[in-house]
Amino acid sequence: MTNSEQPRNPLHGVTLERIVTDLADYYGWAGLSDRIPVRCFAVDPSVTSSLRFLRKTPWAREKVESLYLYMLREQRRNAPRQP
């Protein structure tokens, strides 16, 4: 499938690594741990350990993807309007 086949799916073509990295950059590991209380975000957090956990844990991956979509909406809302 190409992007043109899923034009309204913001997760299409975005890797889990990109999602975790963007969330960690936006919220910080502590903020991410506050929002999704899992050990991989709270204790010695890293992208690698998070990916390992999330690939094995569907419920946590769903929460991360949902938070990513929320973050994208928040960024769009807070973006300066173009005249």
MONORCOR-V660020 format. One line per field, one symbol per residue. ss: DSSP state (2 for helix, 1 for strand, 0 for the rest). phi: phi as a letter, one per 30 degrees, with the letter a starting at -180 (. if undefined). A space follows every 50 residues. Layout:
ss = ???
phi = ???
This chain:
ss = 00222200000000022222222222222222222000222200002222 222222022222222222222222222200000
phi = .ceddbdccdddicddddddddddddcidddddddbdbedccchdadddd dedddcbeddddddddddddddddddddddddd
